[in-house]
Amino acid sequence: MAVTIRLYRVGKKQNPAYRIVAMDKRKKRNGTYNDTIGFYNPMEAGFKLEINDQKLADWIKKGAQLSEGMAKLLKYYNSIKKKQN
């Protein structure tokens, strides 16, 4: 099974929010998913991004791949974490 870590859209029209999930690559954007890894809300002031690093590492260790959008978001998330430390 080809698992990918990607964004799962939730929220209202004109007010998107996303769950960061691990799901089968062949599923639809909002199909069933295996595990929730975090969430991302671009509309909140300063946008809110939370990721469970342990779950993310476990899924990557199992062979899951990041989607293109998730890779960009994770790169930004890591740069923010470095600035905070």
C-alpha positions in Angstrom: 0.0 0.0 0.0 1.5 3.4 -1.0 0.9 5.8 1.8 1.3 9.5 1.5 1.1 12.3 4.1 -1.1 15.0 2.8 -3.6 17.7 3.6 -7.2 16.8 4.2 -9.6 19.8 3.8 -12.1 20.6 6.5 -13.9 23.8 7.5 -16.5 25.9 5.8 -16.7 27.5 2.4 -14.3 30.4 2.1 -12.7 29.4 5.4 -10.5 26.4 4.8 -8.7 24.4 7.5 -6.7 21.2 7.0 -5.9 18.0 8.9 -2.5 16.5 8.2 -3.2 12.9 7.6 -1.5 9.6 6.4 -3.7 8.0 3.7 -3.5 5.7 0.7 -2.1 7.5 -2.3 -5.0 6.3 -4.5 -7.8 7.7 -2.3 -9.7 10.9 -3.1 -8.6 14.2 -1.4 -11.3 13.8 1.3 -11.4 9.9 1.4 -10.8 7.8 4.4 -7.5 8.2 6.1 -5.3 6.0 8.3 -4.1 8.4 10.9 -4.2 12.1 11.9 -0.8 13.6 12.3 -1.7 17.3 12.9 -3.6 20.3 11.6 -3.1 23.5 9.7 -5.3 26.6 9.7 -4.1 29.2 7.2 -6.9 31.6 8.1 -6.1 32.1 11.8 -4.0 35.1 12.7 -0.4 34.1 12.1 -1.8 30.8 10.8 -1.9 27.8 13.1 0.2 24.7 12.4 0.6 21.8 14.7 2.3 18.5 13.9 2.9 15.5 16.1 6.6 14.9 15.3 6.6 11.4 16.7 3.7 10.2 14.4 5.3 11.9 11.4 8.6 10.2 12.0 6.9 6.8 12.5 5.0 7.1 9.2 8.1 8.2 7.3 10.0 5.3 8.8 7.2 3.0 7.5 7.8 4.3 4.0 5.1 7.1 3.7 5.9 9.9 1.3 5.1 13.6 1.6 2.8 15.2 -0.9 4.2 18.3 -2.7 2.2 20.8 -0.6 3.0 19.0 2.6 6.7 19.0 1.8 6.6 22.8 1.4 4.6 23.2 4.6 7.0 21.0 6.6 10.0 23.0 5.3 8.4 26.2 6.6 7.4 24.5 9.9 11.0 23.4 10.5 12.4 26.9 9.8 9.9 28.3 12.4 11.0 25.7 15.0 14.6 26.6 14.5 13.9 30.3 15.0 12.0 29.6 18.2 14.9 27.5 19.7 
